[in-house]
Amino acid sequence: MANAFIPRDTVHAWSEQIGQQLGEHETSIQRLLKDQRRLTKFIETYAEQMGPGTAGVCVYMTGVIARMFELAGGSTKSATWEQVRDAERRVLAHLDALLPLDEALVDRFHGIARAQAHILDEAAMVLMQTPSPEGQPEMDPKESLKILIVSWVVTEVLDANWRPPAGFAGEATYAYHHIEPKPLPALPAT
């Protein structure tokens, strides 16, 4: 059974905080990815099929997702390969419902049941609706979708292994909550 949802406003605030103060979170992100060896191997395998810039964004995005689970408190067990592969199969089964790769893809994404949907809504907003930093080219939509798929698998696996802290006040049901995207700051070079 999936956990209660971390509220959307909380997820967005953490996302902005991590983006603006990456140095304060970087050590934790690296530790979290190192502690989840199987997920890290899964991410690396998919990243090999991406361009160098896209692969770096993928690692960054999944690290931020892992950090959000840590910020929520509680504990997260290490993933098994069976959990990773099961989540990958479940996510890929929705690919036909997401496509085509058009402006309505994110709306279709919101209609699919997902663990920690607010985290994934933030990822979709950042990857597919937020303007690129000034002076940087827009990310190829196909590459953005690849990162979203990897992020979705990672979120499903982390949620399955996360035990929220006592008294966690999450949301029992999901309802899309719109947040207007604003331009991102430039990502650090990888």
DRENPARO-172849 format. One record per atom (N, C-alpha, C): residue in three letters; atom name; x, y, z. Coordinates in pm, 1 decimal. Example, Ala and Ser with C-alpha at 12.3 -4.5 7.8 and 13.67 -1.06 7.14 Angstrom:
% residues 2
<Ala N <1319.0 -569.0 780.0>> <Ala CA <1230.0 -450.0 780.0>> <Ala C <1320.0 -330.0 780.0>> <Ser N <1285.0 -225.0 708.0>> <Ser CA <1367.0 -106.0 714.0>> <Ser C <1290.0 3.0 787.0>> 
% end
This chain:
% residues 190
<Met N <84.1 -117.9 0.0>> <Met CA <0.0 0.0 0.0>> <Met C <88.5 124.1 0.0>> <Ala N <56.6 219.3 -84.3>> <Ala CA <134.7 342.7 -94.1>> <Ala C <112.8 427.9 30.6>> <Asn N <209.9 508.6 60.7>> <Asn CA <201.8 601.3 173.9>> <Asn C <112.6 719.2 140.7>> <Ala N <73.0 793.0 245.2>> <Ala CA <3.0 919.6 224.8>> <Ala C <96.6 1011.8 146.9>> <Phe N <38.2 1104.5 74.2>> <Phe CA <114.5 1194.8 -10.9>> <Phe C <177.1 1308.2 70.0>> <Ile N <303.9 1335.6 42.0>> <Ile CA <366.9 1455.2 95.7>> <Ile C <296.8 1572.0 26.3>> <Pro N <248.6 1672.0 100.4>> <Pro CA <171.0 1780.7 38.8>> <Pro C <248.0 1854.4 -71.7>> <Arg N <173.6 1897.9 -172.4>> <Arg CA <232.2 1963.3 -290.7>> <Arg C <310.2 2089.2 -256.0>> <Asp N <256.1 2173.3 -169.3>> <Asp CA <326.1 2296.4 -133.4>> <Asp C <458.6 2266.1 -63.4>> <Thr N <460.7 2161.3 17.6>> <Thr CA <584.2 2120.2 85.4>> <Thr C <686.6 2072.7 -16.5>> <Val N <642.1 1989.0 -108.7>> <Val CA <731.3 1937.4 -213.4>> <Val C <790.9 2053.4 -293.6>> <His N <707.5 2147.2 -332.3>> <His CA <755.5 2260.2 -412.5>> <His C <854.6 2345.5 -333.1>> <Ala N <826.1 2370.2 -207.6>> <Ala CA <917.3 2449.2 -124.4>> <Ala C <1052.5 2379.6 -111.4>> <Trp N <1051.3 2248.8 -89.4>> <Trp CA <1177.4 2174.1 -79.9>> <Trp C <1252.7 2177.5 -211.9>> <Ser N <1180.3 2161.3 -322.0>> <Ser CA <1243.7 2163.9 -453.4>> <Ser C <1314.9 2296.7 -476.6>> <Glu N <1246.3 2405.5 -447.0>> <Glu CA <1308.4 2536.9 -463.9>> <Glu C <1427.2 2555.6 -369.9>> <Gln N <1411.8 2512.1 -245.6>> <Gln CA <1520.0 2525.9 -148.1>> <Gln C <1643.2 2447.6 -194.1>> <Ile N <1624.0 2325.5 -237.2>> <Ile CA <1737.1 2243.8 -282.6>> <Ile C <1802.2 2308.6 -404.2>> <Gly N <1721.0 2355.3 -497.7>> <Gly CA <1774.9 2419.9 -617.3>> <Gly C <1853.7 2545.8 -586.1>> <Gln N <1808.1 2622.0 -489.8>> <Gln CA <1873.9 2748.3 -455.7>> <Gln C <1993.6 2729.4 -363.0>> <Gln N <1993.0 2621.3 -285.7>> <Gln CA <2098.7 2598.3 -187.4>> <Gln C <2157.2 2458.2 -205.2>> <Leu N <2190.7 2424.4 -327.5>> <Leu CA <2237.1 2289.3 -357.1>> <Leu C <2354.8 2248.7 -270.0>> <Gly N <2447.1 2339.7 -245.1>> <Gly CA <2564.3 2307.2 -164.1>> <Gly C <2527.8 2251.9 -27.8>> <Glu N <2418.9 2299.6 29.2>> <Glu CA <2375.7 2252.3 161.1>> <Glu C <2314.6 2112.5 155.0>> <His N <2274.2 2068.4 38.1>> <His CA <2207.2 1938.8 23.4>> <His C <2293.3 1836.8 -51.2>> <Glu N <2398.0 1882.4 -115.7>> <Glu CA <2475.1 1796.5 -204.7>> <Glu C <2531.9 1673.0 -135.0>> <Thr N <2587.3 1689.7 -16.5>> <Thr CA <2645.0 1575.1 55.9>> <Thr C <2536.7 1473.1 88.1>> <Ser N <2420.5 1521.7 131.9>> <Ser CA <2309.2 1430.7 162.4>> <Ser C <2261.7 1358.0 37.6>> <Ile N <2250.6 1430.4 -73.1>> <Ile CA <2207.0 1368.9 -198.5>> <Ile C <2304.5 1259.3 -240.4>> <Gln N <2433.3 1287.4 -234.3>> <Gln CA <2533.7 1186.9 -271.2>> <Gln C <2525.5 1064.6 -180.1>> <Arg N <2508.6 1087.1 -49.7>> <Arg CA <2497.3 976.2 45.5>> <Arg C <2372.7 893.2 16.8>> <Leu N <2260.4 960.9 -8.0>> <Leu CA <2135.5 889.6 -33.9>> <Leu C <2146.1 802.4 -158.2>> <Leu N <2205.8 855.6 -264.8>> <Leu CA <2222.7 776.5 -386.5>> <Leu C <2319.1 660.4 -364.0>> <Lys N <2422.2 683.5 -285.7>> <Lys CA <2518.7 576.5 -255.0>> <Lys C <2452.3 466.6 -172.1>> <Asp N <2364.8 506.2 -78.9>> <Asp CA <2295.8 408.3 6.0>> <Asp C <2195.1 324.2 -71.7>> <Gln N <2147.1 375.4 -182.2>> <Gln CA <2050.5 302.8 -265.9>> <Gln C <2123.5 248.5 -389.5>> <Arg N <2214.0 153.8 -368.3>> <Arg CA <2299.9 103.6 -477.0>> <Arg C <2221.6 51.5 -596.6>> <Arg N <2116.2 -23.0 -571.8>> <Arg CA <2040.4 -79.7 -684.4>> <Arg C <1969.7 30.0 -764.2>> <Leu N <1912.1 125.4 -693.5>> <Leu CA <1848.7 237.4 -764.1>> <Leu C <1953.0 317.6 -841.2>> <Thr N <2068.6 337.3 -781.7>> <Thr CA <2175.9 411.0 -849.0>> <Thr C <2219.3 338.1 -974.6>> <Lys N <2231.3 207.4 -968.1>> <Lys CA <2268.6 127.8 -1086.3>> <Lys C <2159.4 139.1 -1193.4>> <Phe N <2034.0 134.8 -1150.6>> <Phe CA <1922.0 151.7 -1243.6>> <Phe C <1931.0 288.2 -1311.7>> <Ile N <1954.2 394.0 -1234.1>> <Ile CA <1965.6 530.2 -1288.2>> <Ile C <2081.9 537.7 -1386.7>> <Glu N <2196.0 481.8 -1349.8>> <Glu CA <2314.3 484.4 -1436.9>> <Glu C <2288.2 412.5 -1567.6>> <Thr N <2216.6 300.4 -1562.2>> <Thr CA <2185.3 223.8 -1683.2>> <Thr C <2101.2 307.6 -1779.1>> <Tyr N <1998.9 373.8 -1727.1>> <Tyr CA <1916.9 460.4 -1812.0>> <Tyr C <1995.1 582.3 -1858.7>> <Ala N <2079.2 637.2 -1771.3>> <Ala CA <2156.5 757.1 -1805.9>> <Ala C <2252.1 730.3 -1922.0>> <Glu N <2295.6 606.0 -1937.4>> <Glu CA <2383.8 570.1 -2049.5>> <Glu C <2314.6 590.8 -2183.9>> <Gln N <2182.2 589.5 -2184.3>> <Gln CA <2105.0 606.6 -2307.2>> <Gln C <2069.4 753.3 -2331.9>> <Met N <2123.3 842.2 -2248.8>> <Met CA <2093.6 985.2 -2259.0>> <Met C <2219.2 1060.8 -2297.1>> <Gly N <2199.5 1182.3 -2344.0>> <Gly CA <2313.1 1268.5 -2370.9>> <Gly C <2380.2 1308.2 -2240.3>> <Pro N <2506.7 1355.7 -2246.8>> <Pro CA <2579.8 1389.0 -2124.5>> <Pro C <2508.1 1490.9 -2035.2>> <Gly N <2454.1 1597.2 -2092.0>> <Gly CA <2382.4 1696.0 -2012.4>> <Gly C <2255.8 1638.4 -1951.4>> <Thr N <2185.5 1558.0 -2028.8>> <Thr CA <2061.7 1497.3 -1981.8>> <Thr C <2089.7 1398.1 -1870.6>> <Ala N <2194.8 1320.1 -1883.5>> <Ala CA <2230.2 1222.4 -1780.6>> <Ala C <2256.7 1293.2 -1648.0>> <Gly N <2325.3 1405.9 -1653.0>> <Gly CA <2351.7 1482.3 -1531.2>> <Gly C <2224.0 1533.4 -1467.3>> <Val N <2130.2 1580.0 -1549.2>> <Val CA <2001.3 1626.9 -1498.0>> <Val C <1925.5 1510.2 -1434.5>> <Cys N <1934.2 1392.3 -1494.8>> <Cys CA <1865.6 1274.2 -1442.4>> <Cys C <1918.4 1238.0 -1303.6>> <Val N <2048.8 1235.6 -1288.5>> <Val CA <2108.8 1202.9 -1158.3>> <Val C <2069.2 1309.5 -1056.0>> <Tyr N <2075.0 1436.7 -1096.7>> <Tyr CA <2036.7 1546.0 -1007.2>> <Tyr C <1890.3 1530.9 -964.6>> <Met N <1800.4 1510.0 -1059.8>> <Met CA <1657.3 1500.4 -1031.0>> <Met C <1627.5 1385.1 -935.8>> <Thr N <1684.6 1269.9 -961.1>> <Thr CA <1657.7 1154.9 -874.3>> <Thr C <1720.3 1174.2 -736.2>> <Gly N <1832.8 1243.8 -730.0>> <Gly CA <1892.2 1276.3 -600.8>> <Gly C <1803.4 1370.2 -520.4>> <Val N <1743.9 1468.1 -588.0>> <Val CA <1651.7 1560.6 -521.1>> <Val C <1530.3 1484.0 -468.7>> <Ile N <1480.6 1389.2 -546.3>> <Ile CA <1366.3 1308.8 -502.7>> <Ile C <1402.3 1230.0 -377.5>> <Ala N <1517.7 1166.8 -376.9>> <Ala CA <1561.3 1091.9 -258.4>> <Ala C <1573.7 1185.2 -138.2>> <Arg N <1624.2 1305.7 -161.8>> <Arg CA <1639.3 1403.2 -53.4>> <Arg C <1503.4 1443.8 3.0>> <Met N <1401.2 1453.2 -81.7>> <Met CA <1267.6 1489.1 -32.1>> <Met C <1214.5 1383.5 64.2>> <Phe N <1236.7 1257.9 33.7>> <Phe CA <1193.9 1153.1 126.6>> <Phe C <1266.9 1168.1 260.1>> <Glu N <1394.7 1202.0 254.8>> <Glu CA <1470.8 1221.0 378.1>> <Glu C <1418.4 1341.9 455.5>> <Leu N <1390.2 1451.1 385.6>> <Leu CA <1339.0 1570.9 451.9>> <Leu C <1203.0 1545.3 517.4>> <Ala N <1125.0 1454.0 460.9>> <Ala CA <994.2 1420.3 517.4>> <Ala C <1008.2 1344.9 649.2>> <Gly N <1125.9 1290.1 675.0>> <Gly CA <1148.3 1217.0 799.1>> <Gly C <1118.7 1069.1 783.9>> <Gly N <1127.7 999.1 892.2>> <Gly CA <1105.8 855.2 889.5>> <Gly C <1231.4 783.2 844.4>> <Ser N <1212.8 667.4 785.3>> <Ser CA <1326.9 588.6 740.1>> <Ser C <1296.2 525.2 605.0>> <Thr N <1402.8 497.9 530.2>> <Thr CA <1388.9 436.6 398.4>> <Thr C <1485.2 319.1 389.6>> <Lys N <1430.7 200.9 363.1>> <Lys CA <1513.9 81.3 345.5>> <Lys C <1576.2 82.4 206.7>> <Ser N <1680.0 3.6 189.1>> <Ser CA <1741.2 -13.4 57.2>> <Ser C <1647.9 -94.3 -32.0>> <Ala N <1644.3 -55.7 -157.6>> <Ala CA <1559.4 -123.9 -255.6>> <Ala C <1620.1 -257.6 -296.5>> <Thr N <1532.9 -349.6 -332.0>> <Thr CA <1577.8 -476.5 -389.2>> <Thr C <1567.4 -465.8 -541.7>> <Trp N <1638.2 -554.8 -611.9>> <Trp CA <1626.5 -556.4 -757.9>> <Trp C <1484.1 -590.7 -800.3>> <Glu N <1419.8 -678.1 -725.7>> <Glu CA <1282.0 -713.8 -759.4>> <Glu C <1191.4 -590.4 -752.5>> <Gln N <1209.0 -507.3 -650.7>> <Gln CA <1129.0 -385.0 -639.5>> <Gln C <1156.9 -289.6 -755.1>> <Val N <1282.5 -274.9 -791.0>> <Val CA <1319.0 -185.2 -901.2>> <Val C <1256.7 -234.5 -1031.7>> <Arg N <1271.1 -362.7 -1060.6>> <Arg CA <1218.3 -417.9 -1186.3>> <Arg C <1065.8 -414.7 -1188.7>> <Asp N <1001.0 -443.9 -1075.3>> <Asp CA <854.4 -436.1 -1069.6>> <Asp C <806.2 -294.3 -1095.4>> <Ala N <871.0 -196.8 -1031.9>> <Ala CA <832.6 -56.3 -1052.4>> <Ala C <856.3 -15.4 -1197.3>> <Glu N <966.3 -58.6 -1254.5>> <Glu CA <996.4 -26.4 -1394.3>> <Glu C <887.2 -81.4 -1486.2>> <Arg N <845.1 -205.3 -1463.6>> <Arg CA <739.0 -265.4 -1545.9>> <Arg C <606.7 -189.0 -1530.2>> <Arg N <572.5 -154.3 -1406.2>> <Arg CA <446.7 -80.6 -1382.7>> <Arg C <449.1 55.3 -1451.4>> <Val N <559.9 125.2 -1440.6>> <Val CA <570.3 258.1 -1501.0>> <Val C <567.0 248.6 -1653.2>> <Leu N <645.4 157.8 -1709.8>> <Leu CA <650.0 145.2 -1855.6>> <Leu C <516.3 101.2 -1913.8>> <Ala N <434.3 32.7 -1834.5>> <Ala CA <301.0 -8.1 -1880.3>> <Ala C <211.8 113.3 -1907.1>> <His N <245.8 228.7 -1849.6>> <His CA <167.6 351.8 -1869.5>> <His C <219.5 437.0 -1984.8>> <Leu N <327.6 396.5 -2047.1>> <Leu CA <390.2 479.2 -2149.4>> <Leu C <295.1 509.3 -2266.0>> <Asp N <221.2 409.3 -2311.7>> <Asp CA <127.2 432.7 -2422.1>> <Asp C <18.8 533.5 -2384.3>> <Ala N <-23.0 534.7 -2257.1>> <Ala CA <-124.4 629.8 -2211.5>> <Ala C <-67.8 771.8 -2204.1>> <Leu N <63.3 785.0 -2187.8>> <Leu CA <126.7 916.8 -2182.4>> <Leu C <145.8 977.8 -2320.3>> <Leu N <181.7 895.2 -2415.5>> <Leu CA <214.2 944.3 -2549.2>> <Leu C <88.3 983.1 -2625.1>> <Pro N <96.1 1073.1 -2720.7>> <Pro CA <216.6 1122.5 -2786.2>> <Pro C <286.3 1229.6 -2702.2>> <Leu N <406.3 1260.8 -2744.7>> <Leu CA <487.7 1361.2 -2678.0>> <Leu C <441.8 1498.9 -2725.8>> <Asp N <338.8 1551.0 -2659.3>> <Asp CA <280.7 1679.7 -2698.6>> <Asp C <255.0 1762.8 -2573.5>> <Glu N <191.8 1876.8 -2590.4>> <Glu CA <167.4 1967.1 -2477.3>> <Glu C <71.2 1908.8 -2374.6>> <Ala N <-9.8 1811.3 -2411.4>> <Ala CA <-106.6 1751.4 -2319.6>> <Ala C <-48.1 1634.7 -2240.4>> <Leu N <76.9 1597.1 -2267.4>> <Leu CA <136.9 1482.8 -2198.6>> <Leu C <133.6 1501.9 -2047.0>> <Val N <169.0 1618.2 -1998.0>> <Val CA <171.8 1640.1 -1853.0>> <Val C <31.2 1627.9 -1794.7>> <Asp N <-70.1 1676.0 -1866.1>> <Asp CA <-208.0 1660.9 -1818.5>> <Asp C <-246.0 1513.4 -1809.6>> <Arg N <-206.2 1434.9 -1907.9>> <Arg CA <-234.6 1291.1 -1904.1>> <Arg C <-159.7 1226.5 -1786.6>> <Phe N <-37.5 1272.8 -1762.2>> <Phe CA <44.1 1223.1 -1652.3>> <Phe C <-27.4 1243.5 -1518.3>> <His N <-90.3 1358.9 -1500.7>> <His CA <-161.4 1388.6 -1375.4>> <His C <-277.1 1292.0 -1353.3>> <Gly N <-329.6 1233.2 -1458.6>> <Gly CA <-443.1 1143.1 -1447.1>> <Gly C <-408.0 999.6 -1414.5>> <Ile N <-280.3 969.5 -1404.5>> <Ile CA <-236.1 832.9 -1376.2>> <Ile C <-203.5 821.9 -1227.7>> <Ala N <-254.9 717.6 -1163.0>> <Ala CA <-225.2 695.5 -1020.6>> <Ala C <-76.3 666.4 -1003.7>> <Arg N <-13.8 738.6 -910.7>> <Arg CA <130.0 725.9 -886.9>> <Arg C <158.2 741.2 -738.5>> <Ala N <259.1 672.9 -689.2>> <Ala CA <306.0 695.5 -552.5>> <Ala C <365.2 835.9 -547.5>> <Gln N <343.7 905.1 -436.7>> <Gln CA <396.6 1040.6 -416.2>> <Gln C <379.1 1126.7 -541.3>> <Ala N <254.8 1134.9 -584.3>> <Ala CA <221.9 1206.1 -708.3>> <Ala C <265.1 1352.5 -705.5>> <His N <266.8 1414.6 -588.9>> <His CA <308.1 1555.6 -583.1>> <His C <457.5 1570.9 -613.9>> <Ile N <537.7 1475.1 -571.0>> <Ile CA <680.2 1477.8 -606.6>> <Ile C <693.7 1465.7 -758.2>> <Leu N <616.4 1375.9 -816.5>> <Leu CA <623.9 1355.9 -960.9>> <Leu C <563.0 1472.6 -1038.1>> <Asp N <463.4 1538.8 -981.0>> <Asp CA <410.4 1660.3 -1044.6>> <Asp C <518.5 1767.9 -1049.1>> <Glu N <595.6 1779.1 -942.0>> <Glu CA <705.6 1876.7 -939.3>> <Glu C <809.0 1840.3 -1045.7>> <Ala N <842.6 1712.3 -1054.9>> <Ala CA <939.7 1668.8 -1155.6>> <Ala C <889.4 1699.2 -1296.3>> <Ala N <762.2 1668.4 -1322.9>> <Ala CA <705.3 1694.9 -1456.0>> <Ala C <705.4 1844.2 -1485.8>> <Met N <672.3 1925.0 -1386.2>> <Met CA <670.8 2069.9 -1406.6>> <Met C <810.9 2119.5 -1442.3>> <Val N <909.5 2076.2 -1365.8>> <Val CA <1047.2 2121.6 -1388.1>> <Val C <1098.3 2073.3 -1523.8>> <Leu N <1072.3 1948.4 -1556.6>> <Leu CA <1126.9 1889.4 -1678.9>> <Leu C <1054.9 1933.0 -1805.7>> <Met N <924.1 1952.8 -1798.2>> <Met CA <847.5 1968.0 -1921.2>> <Met C <772.8 2099.9 -1934.3>> <Gln N <769.2 2180.5 -1827.3>> <Gln CA <691.9 2304.4 -1835.2>> <Gln C <771.7 2428.4 -1795.0>> <Thr N <884.1 2409.3 -1731.6>> <Thr CA <963.0 2522.1 -1682.4>> <Thr C <1062.1 2566.8 -1789.0>> <Pro N <1067.2 2697.1 -1815.7>> <Pro CA <1164.5 2746.3 -1913.6>> <Pro C <1308.5 2716.6 -1867.6>> <Ser N <1394.3 2688.4 -1963.5>> <Ser CA <1535.8 2665.2 -1933.0>> <Ser C <1599.9 2793.3 -1883.3>> <Pro N <1708.0 2780.0 -1807.9>> <Pro CA <1780.0 2900.1 -1763.1>> <Pro C <1824.2 2983.3 -1883.9>> <Glu N <1828.9 3113.2 -1864.0>> <Glu CA <1868.3 3203.5 -1971.3>> <Glu C <2005.6 3163.3 -2025.3>> <Gly N <2014.3 3159.8 -2157.4>> <Gly CA <2140.2 3125.9 -2222.1>> <Gly C <2161.6 2977.0 -2241.5>> <Gln N <2070.8 2894.2 -2189.2>> <Gln CA <2083.1 2749.7 -2207.8>> <Gln C <1971.7 2702.1 -2299.8>> <Pro N <2002.6 2605.7 -2386.5>> <Pro CA <1899.6 2556.9 -2478.3>> <Pro C <1792.1 2477.6 -2403.3>> <Glu N <1673.6 2475.3 -2460.1>> <Glu CA <1565.6 2393.9 -2403.6>> <Glu C <1605.4 2246.6 -2414.6>> <Met N <1567.3 2168.0 -2315.2>> <Met CA <1596.1 2024.7 -2319.8>> <Met C <1504.8 1958.5 -2422.8>> <Asp N <1556.8 1864.2 -2494.7>> <Asp CA <1478.4 1787.6 -2590.2>> <Asp C <1364.0 1718.6 -2515.6>> <Pro N <1239.0 1731.2 -2562.8>> <Pro CA <1124.9 1669.4 -2493.1>> <Pro C <1140.0 1518.1 -2473.8>> <Lys N <1204.4 1450.8 -2568.8>> <Lys CA <1225.4 1306.0 -2552.9>> <Lys C <1317.0 1277.2 -2434.6>> <Glu N <1419.2 1360.5 -2419.2>> <Glu CA <1511.5 1343.5 -2306.8>> <Glu C <1441.4 1375.6 -2175.0>> <Ser N <1356.3 1479.3 -2175.7>> <Ser CA <1279.0 1513.1 -2055.5>> <Ser C <1189.4 1396.5 -2015.1>> <Leu N <1126.5 1333.0 -2114.3>> <Leu CA <1040.2 1218.4 -2084.6>> <Leu C <1121.5 1103.6 -2026.4>> <Lys N <1240.6 1078.9 -2078.9>> <Lys CA <1325.3 972.8 -2023.8>> <Lys C <1355.1 998.5 -1876.3>> <Ile N <1387.3 1123.2 -1843.5>> <Ile CA <1417.4 1157.2 -1703.9>> <Ile C <1292.2 1141.8 -1618.5>> <Leu N <1177.1 1181.8 -1671.2>> <Leu CA <1052.7 1167.7 -1595.9>> <Leu C <1022.9 1020.6 -1567.5>> <Ile N <1045.1 934.9 -1664.4>> <Ile CA <1021.6 790.6 -1645.4>> <Ile C <1113.9 736.4 -1536.6>> <Val N <1242.1 770.3 -1543.8>> <Val CA <1336.9 724.2 -1441.3>> <Val C <1296.1 778.7 -1304.8>> <Ser N <1258.8 905.9 -1299.3>> <Ser CA <1216.2 967.7 -1172.9>> <Ser C <1093.1 897.7 -1116.0>> <Trp N <1002.9 859.5 -1203.9>> <Trp CA <880.6 790.2 -1162.5>> <Trp C <915.2 654.6 -1100.9>> <Val N <1001.2 579.0 -1166.4>> <Val CA <1042.1 449.1 -1112.1>> <Val C <1108.8 469.1 -975.7>> <Val N <1200.5 563.6 -967.6>> <Val CA <1271.4 589.8 -842.1>> <Val C <1172.4 626.5 -731.9>> <Thr N <1076.5 711.2 -763.7>> <Thr CA <977.1 753.1 -663.2>> <Thr C <893.4 635.5 -616.3>> <Glu N <849.8 551.0 -708.2>> <Glu CA <771.8 432.6 -671.5>> <Glu C <850.2 342.9 -576.5>> <Val N <977.1 321.7 -608.0>> <Val CA <1059.9 233.1 -525.8>> <Val C <1086.7 295.9 -389.0>> <Leu N <1122.6 422.7 -387.7>> <Leu CA <1149.2 488.3 -258.9>> <Leu C <1024.5 489.9 -171.7>> <Asp N <907.9 519.2 -230.5>> <Asp CA <785.7 521.1 -151.6>> <Asp C <755.6 383.3 -93.1>> <Ala N <782.0 278.3 -169.3>> <Ala CA <758.0 142.2 -119.7>> <Ala C <849.8 107.8 -2.5>> <Asn N <964.3 173.3 4.7>> <Asn CA <1062.0 144.3 109.7>> <Asn C <1066.1 248.8 220.6>> <Trp N <979.7 348.9 209.8>> <Trp CA <978.6 458.1 306.4>> <Trp C <874.7 434.8 415.6>> <Arg N <918.3 448.8 537.9>> <Arg CA <827.1 445.1 651.9>> <Arg C <821.1 587.1 706.8>> <Pro N <706.8 656.4 686.0>> <Pro CA <696.5 794.1 733.5>> <Pro C <713.8 801.5 885.5>> <Pro N <751.8 917.5 935.3>> <Pro CA <766.9 932.2 1080.0>> <Pro C <631.2 925.5 1149.1>> <Ala N <633.2 892.5 1277.7>> <Ala CA <509.9 892.7 1355.8>> <Ala C <446.9 1031.1 1346.4>> <Gly N <318.2 1033.6 1326.8>> <Gly CA <247.0 1159.7 1320.0>> <Gly C <256.3 1229.3 1184.7>> <Phe N <308.3 1160.8 1083.4>> <Phe CA <317.8 1221.0 950.6>> <Phe C <179.6 1264.5 904.0>> <Ala N <167.2 1389.3 866.6>> <Ala CA <37.4 1445.0 826.2>> <Ala C <32.2 1460.8 675.3>> <Gly N <36.4 1349.6 605.5>> <Gly CA <26.1 1354.9 460.5>> <Gly C <-118.4 1360.5 414.7>> <Glu N <-134.8 1366.0 283.7>> <Glu CA <-268.2 1369.7 224.3>> <Glu C <-310.8 1228.5 185.4>> <Ala N <-430.9 1191.0 222.2>> <Ala CA <-481.5 1056.3 194.9>> <Ala C <-520.8 1037.4 48.8>> <Thr N <-563.8 1145.1 -15.9>> <Thr CA <-604.6 1135.9 -155.9>> <Thr C <-527.1 1239.4 -237.1>> <Tyr N <-514.1 1210.1 -364.7>> <Tyr CA <-441.3 1298.4 -454.8>> <Tyr C <-538.3 1384.4 -533.7>> <Ala N <-505.9 1511.3 -540.9>> <Ala CA <-573.9 1604.3 -630.9>> <Ala C <-465.3 1694.1 -688.0>> <Tyr N <-465.8 1710.9 -818.9>> <Tyr CA <-364.2 1794.8 -881.3>> <Tyr C <-372.8 1936.8 -826.2>> <His N <-258.9 1991.8 -794.0>> <His CA <-247.6 2127.6 -739.6>> <His C <-150.4 2203.1 -830.0>> <His N <-201.7 2298.9 -905.6>> <His CA <-118.4 2370.1 -1002.4>> <His C <-27.3 2471.0 -933.7>> <Ile N <97.2 2470.4 -975.0>> <Ile CA <194.3 2572.2 -936.0>> <Ile C <252.4 2625.0 -1066.0>> <Glu N <251.1 2755.0 -1081.7>> <Glu CA <301.0 2817.0 -1204.4>> <Glu C <453.1 2802.9 -1211.5>> <Pro N <504.4 2740.3 -1317.8>> <Pro CA <650.1 2724.3 -1328.9>> <Pro C <718.7 2858.2 -1354.8>> <Lys N <835.7 2873.3 -1297.8>> <Lys CA <916.5 2991.6 -1325.0>> <Lys C <1053.7 2945.7 -1368.8>> <Pro N <1126.2 3028.3 -1442.4>> <Pro CA <1256.9 2986.3 -1495.3>> <Pro C <1349.3 2931.9 -1386.2>> <Leu N <1420.7 2830.5 -1422.7>> <Leu CA <1514.8 2767.7 -1330.7>> <Leu C <1648.4 2841.5 -1330.1>> <Pro N <1719.0 2835.3 -1218.0>> <Pro CA <1856.9 2882.9 -1220.3>> <Pro C <1941.5 2780.7 -1296.6>> <Ala N <2055.8 2821.0 -1343.0>> <Ala CA <2144.5 2727.7 -1414.2>> <Ala C <2187.0 2616.2 -1319.2>> <Leu N <2186.1 2491.9 -1370.1>> <Leu CA <2231.2 2377.1 -1290.8>> <Leu C <2383.8 2377.2 -1285.4>> <Pro N <2438.0 2320.8 -1178.0>> <Pro CA <2583.4 2311.8 -1170.7>> <Pro C <2635.5 2218.3 -1279.8>> <Ala N <2755.5 2244.0 -1326.2>> <Ala CA <2817.1 2158.5 -1429.6>> <Ala C <2845.7 2022.0 -1369.7>> <Thr N <2823.2 1917.2 -1451.8>> <Thr CA <2851.2 1780.6 -1404.2>> <Thr C <2963.4 1719.9 -1483.6>> 
% end
